[in-house]
Amino acid sequence: MSPVEPAAAGADQASEGAVVPHDDGGDGATTEAQVAVVVVSTSGDERRVEYGDDAENEGEEAATVQGSKEGTEELLRKVVYSEEAAYKLYCDYGHRMGFSIRKGKQSYFTGTKRIRTKDYFCSKEGLKEGEKLTDANFNDPHTRTNCRAMVRFRVNDHGEWKVIRLVSDHNHNLARPEERHLLRSARSLIAGRSSSVEAMLYAGYQVPGGAPQLPAGSTSATNNVENSKQQNLLLGYGATAKALAVGTGDLQSLVSYLKSRANEDGMFYWDVQLDQSGRMTNFFWRDGRSRIDYDCFSDVVVFDSTYRLSKQNLICTPFVGVNHHWQTTMYGCAILADESMSAFVWLFKSFLESMGNRHPQSIFTNLDQVVSKAIEEVFPNTCHRIAHWHIQKNAHSRLGALNVSKGFNKMFTKCIQGCDSEAEFEETWAQMINEFKLQDNKWLKKLYKLKRKWCSALNKCTFDGGVEYEPQCDSMSNIFNSVADKLTSLSAIAVAVDKHSEDWREKELEEDTRCLQKPPACIIKHSDILNHAAKEYTHRIYKLFETDFLDGCGATKFKELPCEDNNTHQFEMTMQGRGSRVCTVHFNMSTMELSCSCSKFETMGLLCPHALKALSIKNVCKIPESYILKRWTKEAKKWVFNPKQYETSYQECMDDDAAYCNYVMRYAYDLVTKSQGQDELRKALWETLESGEKELEKHLGNDTQYAASFAT
């Protein structure tokens, strides 16, 4: 739809409903039905004022509708009794139609603060100062287009809110059904969990009295449920460690909170470990959405055990990862009193059990020997990495005056993530040790022994999802600082962690909205490969791709080397302004196979500037399909739970009852989550389930008849 010219300035003034005196020969008092209803014609150029007649309408005022009446029945018919209910009613209508809502002006009964009329507008009402409307931005959700769609509620003496005016036509495109759950004002209808978590966080979570109850499904606790010592449960480090100053009431509150979450969320999982004396020592939990996210992005996990809750002498340990927008996402969290090897082994096994025993490709942790040994036992095939930000943080306390040396910091950083090969790393490390006389530094000696866990040059074939890159590194290194320092109650900590998760998911929802509304703007509009990337990737990942494309095509020198095979091409690439480092690219035109010595695709899942330069040289205008990693695309979370997508998974479902049950439950949970807050999708899902039930009953009936006839 093309941009429109702003309407006359008086239009907004006309929309402010005024109370008009009615000359009935009386004392001039105004009655309920004596309200001027402004009706704007379809052209927007004419206005007329009609007056209600209390004799004819029995004190009620018929709503005036301008534009289509499709879908307006409930909005016009329903009576509500509060401002919040009126707002929600219009939000429901907007959600069904495909537009977002903004609150407008209100008028009051004379001499009071009691609302008489209240307006709500389409979110694209009005114009932003200085913003020019174009074909490119007109249907952007953040652009104001002077849309006239609105509703006016009138409140009578009985406190009843009724619609008296509705403008239903919009001057812009409406959201498609599959996009409507992403509308900003619709999120309050969907994200009830977020608001309830936030309310508990700031109001304080209270639970009724009684002894704490352990989870029936927790294998770690079940064997000790009947233990008489549970009457005096305290968190502790174990039989030989001192008990902590955490009372039974605090434990009860935490257990009750986790139980309430499990009642609300059918896929919520939590577990608790008991020590030899029957005392609860460690807790782990994750919600259903975390399981869905892990199923989509389980390749990389970051586990941080550095958040100490000083008031209770506990640690708060989150499991996090990165989603398709390169944002932090929550996989689960633990509160630990016991930091022994057995405690971490229990925690990692509980995490794996909650995630269907699906191991990540890489796991990043802080520098902790106990954690490392536990990972070796539980994740034997997972690449264990020590996070760079933890090394840098430890360096500040371990290296003293060297931290202010620019020369040392440059060489130290190069050793961590700037070397291209093992030989270059060894040379740089030896030079740093000798130049700054660090031969006797115990911390650096220990760090060197662990070099294969942190040196980027020695991990060029392991996927890391970019968690070591800026600004992702800063985000990962400061996840729970606010939680660790400020809260004292265990339940408040759990609520704060869940609130943190909801905040991240809100940001993900905003990015999903952007991706569905329009593709990212390409810096080179007519570049086929950039347009292909914009179509496939999420906005943030596209920008990373675009930067590499510009570096490759605009700032890379190349030399093509001879090859025996006519279909294979070999290039030596040198990035301008980045030293003399040479990267070698091999490209097979017949199979569209690419490889580069920088190994960016292997670690990040995106083609590097050198590979993109090779594609450009050979006039390849699309990204080869095998180099588009689904986890970075807009489709990353679609069709994840349909086993027919993968032949082995489908066969497993058909052969194994437990696998079948697991897949179906997760598939159904994902569909329910997607349909939340959308009446149309809920109805569609109900109809699908009813149809499926009828089909099953039909087959069951046939089987019964066949069995009966066979018996006779």
Secondary structure by P-SEA (a helix, b strand, c coil): ccccccccccccccccbbbbbbccccccccccccbbbbbbcccccbbbbbbbbccccccbbbbbbcccccccccccccccccaaaaaaaaaaaaaaacbbbbbbbbbbccccccccbbbbbccccccccccccccccccccccccccccbbbbbbcccbbbbbcccccccccccccccccccccccccccaaaaaaaaaaaaaccccccccccccccccccccccccccccccccccccccccccccaaaaaaaaaaaaaaaaacccbbbbbbbcccccccccccccaaaaaaaaacccbbbbbcccccccccbbbbbbcccccccbbbbccccccccccaaaaaaaaaaaaaaaccccccbbbbcccaaaaaaaaaccccbbbbccaaaaaaaaaaccccccccaaaaaaaaaaacccccaaaaaaaaaaaaaaacccccaaaaaaaaacccccccccccccccccccaaaaaaaaccccccccccccaaaaaaaaaaaaaaaaaaaaaaaaaaaaccccccccccaaaaaaaacccaaaaaaaaaaaaaaaccbbbbbbbbccccbbbbbbbbcccccbbbbbbbbccccbbbbccccccccccccaaaaaaaaaaccccccccccccccccccccccccccccaaaaaaaaccaaaaaaaaaaaaaaaaaaacccaaaaaaaaaaaaaaaaaaaaaaaaaaaaaaaaac
